[in-house]
């Protein structure tokens, strides 16, 4: 059998040699280490934990282990809410949020941070799209080289938290912006002619468990077969966009909502001989689209954020 390839080859076998080396060199407090290991073990032992059901939780959790982050938070900078939290210092959320809220939203940076007599470095990176702003903040031992880990966490956040937050880094593709540009282009003529355009937003079950069981390549092939299965019921003038591993957006020209509802009625989707659960939302527009973002709640019904599919 060919060796599995992926960011995390085996879900249950994480290389902790970096932690052991720090302990051996007396560079890390023994109590800190015990607390951190206990936290990791507790989360791994709970099969109902979100790391087993959500891609973003799965990757951010293991990236925090790999980087030896003692606390990691994803903050909604508009509301101050903590969207995701990992590590042994959950009570530091408000203090860390206060530390990063006034930093430059276009920069990645770090701050000295002391807690219980131990010197840490608080690393942060900002992300967002339009009025939605977020920050990833991670606490590591002072002097730790974690730049690459933080970049990967940012990539995972922006890729799987789609489509509400995307990088302002011009070196990366603006997924939502590119999607919006393409949607405007393909719908402009139809809407100018006063013909309807209907969006079908499909939200599938998490593929994380398949990554756990069979590796990332299997999950990638599964997603490919899923797209092919979806395309079988589309017309030639329909367009589809894969927004994330769980989200597919279909744009149907000169088509009413009722027609799409009938087309998808009692439809099931298969991939890799698996029957995949999904939810679907339909929305019809009759006026030229000026801002796709402003329509997004109507198009998606915020299904992804209600987490109705585990």
C-alpha positions in Angstrom: 0.0 0.0 0.0 1.3 3.4 -0.9 2.2 5.7 2.0 -0.3 8.3 2.9 0.6 11.9 2.1 -0.7 14.9 3.8 -0.1 17.6 6.4 -0.8 15.2 9.2 -0.2 11.6 8.1 -1.6 9.9 11.2 -4.2 11.6 13.3 -3.2 9.8 16.5 0.6 9.9 16.2 1.9 13.4 16.6 5.7 13.9 16.9 6.3 15.5 20.2 10.1 15.4 20.0 10.3 19.1 20.2 8.5 19.1 23.5 10.8 16.4 24.9 13.9 18.3 23.8 12.7 21.4 25.6 12.1 19.4 28.8 15.5 17.8 28.5 17.2 21.1 28.1 15.1 22.6 31.0 13.7 25.3 28.7 10.1 24.6 29.7 8.4 24.5 33.0 7.5 20.9 34.0 4.0 21.9 35.3 3.3 23.7 32.0 4.3 20.6 30.1 2.1 18.3 32.2 -0.9 20.6 31.8 -0.4 20.9 28.1 -0.1 17.1 27.6 -3.2 16.5 29.8 -5.1 19.0 27.6 -4.1 17.4 24.4 -5.0 13.9 25.7 -8.4 15.0 27.0 -9.4 16.5 23.6 -8.1 13.5 21.7 -10.0 11.1 24.0 -13.3 12.8 23.4 -14.6 11.4 20.1 -17.4 14.0 20.2 -14.8 16.8 20.2 -15.1 19.3 17.3 -11.6 18.3 16.1 -13.3 15.1 14.9 -16.1 16.8 13.0 -14.8 20.1 11.6 -11.9 20.6 9.2 -10.9 23.9 10.7 -10.9 22.6 14.3 -8.9 19.6 13.2 -6.1 21.5 11.5 -5.9 24.4 13.9 -5.7 22.1 16.9 -2.8 20.1 15.4 -1.0 23.1 14.2 -1.1 24.5 17.8 0.4 21.2 18.9 3.1 21.3 16.3 4.0 24.8 17.1 3.8 24.2 20.9 1.3 27.0 21.4 0.1 27.2 25.0 -2.9 29.3 24.0 -4.4 30.1 20.6 -7.4 32.2 19.9 -9.3 33.3 16.8 -11.1 36.6 17.7 -13.9 38.3 15.9 -12.5 41.8 16.1 -15.8 43.5 15.3 -17.6 41.9 18.3 -14.7 40.8 20.6 -16.1 37.3 20.6 -13.7 34.3 20.7 -14.5 32.1 17.7 -12.0 29.3 18.4 -9.8 28.5 21.4 -7.1 26.0 22.1 -4.6 25.5 24.9 -4.3 25.6 28.6 -5.0 29.3 29.2 -8.6 29.8 28.0 -9.2 32.5 30.7 -6.6 34.7 29.1 -8.9 35.4 26.1 -10.0 38.8 27.2 -6.5 40.0 28.2 -5.0 38.7 24.9 -7.9 40.3 22.9 -7.2 43.6 24.6 -3.5 43.2 23.7 -4.1 42.8 20.0 -7.3 44.8 19.3 -5.4 48.1 18.7 -2.6 46.6 16.5 -2.3 47.4 12.9 -4.9 45.2 11.0 -2.6 44.9 8.0 0.3 43.5 9.9 1.6 40.3 11.5 3.5 41.0 14.8 4.4 39.9 18.3 4.4 41.3 21.8 6.2 40.3 25.0 3.7 38.6 27.4 4.2 37.5 31.0 2.0 35.1 32.9 2.5 33.5 36.3 6.2 34.6 36.2 6.8 32.9 32.8 8.0 34.9 29.8 6.0 34.2 26.6 5.7 35.8 23.2 2.2 36.7 21.9 2.1 36.3 18.1 -0.8 37.7 16.1 -1.9 38.0 12.5 -5.0 39.8 11.2 -7.5 38.6 8.5 -10.8 39.7 7.2 -13.0 40.7 4.3 -15.0 43.9 4.1 -16.4 44.7 7.5 -15.6 41.3 9.0 -12.3 41.4 10.8 -10.5 38.6 12.7 -7.2 38.0 14.5 -5.4 34.8 15.3 -3.3 35.2 18.5 -1.0 32.5 19.8 1.1 32.3 22.9 4.5 30.5 22.7 7.7 30.4 24.7 9.8 33.4 24.1 12.3 32.9 21.4 10.3 30.1 19.6 10.5 30.1 15.8 6.8 29.8 14.9 6.4 32.0 11.8 5.7 29.1 9.5 3.1 27.7 11.9 1.3 31.0 12.1 1.2 31.2 8.3 -0.3 27.7 8.1 -2.9 28.6 10.7 -3.8 31.7 8.7 -4.1 29.7 5.5 -6.3 27.1 7.2 -8.5 29.7 8.7 -9.0 31.6 5.5 -9.5 28.4 3.4 -12.1 26.7 5.7 -13.8 29.6 7.3 -15.0 30.5 3.8 -16.3 32.8 2.6 -16.6 35.4 5.3 -12.9 36.1 5.8 -10.2 36.2 3.2 -6.6 37.4 3.2 -5.8 40.9 2.1 -2.4 39.6 1.2 -2.1 40.5 -2.5 0.1 37.4 -3.1 -2.9 35.2 -2.5 -6.0 34.7 -4.6 -9.0 36.6 -3.3 -11.3 33.6 -3.4 -14.5 35.6 -2.6 -13.5 38.5 -4.7 -12.8 36.3 -7.7 -16.1 34.4 -7.2 -18.0 37.7 -7.0 -16.3 39.0 -10.1 -17.2 35.8 -12.0 -20.8 35.7 -10.8 -21.3 39.3 -11.9 -19.9 38.5 -15.3 -22.0 35.4 -16.0 -25.3 36.9 -14.6 -25.1 40.4 -16.0 -26.7 39.9 -19.4 -29.5 37.6 -18.0 -30.4 40.1 -15.2 -30.3 43.1 -17.6 -32.8 41.2 -19.7 -35.1 41.0 -16.6 -34.7 37.2 -16.5 -34.2 35.4 -13.1 -31.0 34.0 -11.8 -31.2 31.3 -9.0 -28.5 30.4 -6.6 -28.3 26.9 -5.1 -26.0 26.7 -2.1 -25.1 23.2 -1.0 -23.5 22.5 2.4 -22.2 18.9 2.9 -21.2 16.9 5.9 -17.7 17.3 7.2 -15.0 15.3 5.4 -12.7 15.3 8.4 -13.6 11.8 9.5 -12.6 10.5 6.1 -9.2 12.3 6.4 -8.8 10.6 9.8 -9.7 7.1 8.4 -8.1 7.2 5.0 -5.9 10.2 4.6 -6.1 13.5 2.7 -5.7 12.0 -0.7 -8.9 10.0 -0.2 -10.8 13.0 1.0 -9.5 15.0 -2.1 -10.7 12.3 -4.4 -14.0 12.1 -2.6 -14.5 15.8 -3.1 -13.7 15.4 -6.8 -16.3 12.6 -7.2 -18.8 14.7 -5.3 -18.4 17.6 -7.7 -18.9 15.2 -10.6 -22.0 13.8 -9.1 -23.4 17.4 -8.5 -22.6 18.3 -12.1 -24.7 15.4 -13.5 -27.9 17.2 -12.7 -26.7 20.6 -13.9 -27.7 22.1 -17.3 -25.1 23.4 -19.8 -25.8 27.0 -18.8 -25.4 26.4 -15.1 -22.1 27.3 -13.3 -20.7 25.9 -10.1 -18.1 27.1 -7.6 -16.4 25.0 -5.0 -16.1 27.4 -2.1 -14.6 25.0 0.4 -14.5 21.3 1.2 -18.1 21.5 2.3 -19.6 24.2 0.1 -20.7 24.3 -3.5 -22.4 27.3 -5.1 -24.5 26.8 -8.3 -25.6 29.7 -10.4 -28.5 29.0 -12.8 -29.4 31.5 -15.5 -33.0 32.2 -16.6 -34.2 29.9 -13.9 -36.8 30.3 -11.1 -36.3 28.9 -7.6 -39.2 26.4 -8.0 -37.4 24.8 -11.0 -34.2 24.3 -9.0 -36.2 22.9 -6.0 -37.8 20.3 -8.3 -34.4 19.5 -9.8 -32.9 18.8 -6.4 -36.0 17.2 -4.8 -35.1 13.8 -3.3 -31.6 14.0 -4.8 -28.8 12.1 -3.0 -25.1 12.5 -3.7 -22.6 9.7 -3.7 -18.8 9.7 -3.7 -16.4 6.8 -3.1 -19.5 4.6 -2.5 -20.5 6.8 0.4 -23.8 8.6 0.7 -23.1 12.2 1.8 -25.5 14.2 3.9 -26.1 17.8 2.8 -28.4 20.8 3.2 -29.4 23.1 0.4 -30.7 26.7 0.1 -32.2 28.4 -2.9 -32.4 32.1 -3.6 -33.5 33.9 -6.8 -32.4 37.4 -7.8 -34.0 39.6 -10.5 -31.8 42.7 -10.4 -28.2 43.1 -11.5 -25.8 42.2 -8.7 -23.8 45.1 -7.4 -22.4 43.4 -4.2 -22.6 39.6 -3.8 -21.5 39.9 -0.2 -24.6 41.8 0.7 -26.7 38.9 -0.7 -24.7 36.2 1.0 -27.0 35.6 4.0 -30.0 35.3 1.6 -28.1 32.9 -0.6 -26.6 30.6 2.1 -29.1 31.0 4.9 -26.0 31.0 7.1 -26.2 27.2 7.1 -22.4 26.9 7.6 -22.5 28.9 10.8 -25.5 27.1 12.3 -23.6 23.8 12.1 -26.7 21.8 11.5 -24.5 19.1 9.9 -21.8 17.7 12.2 
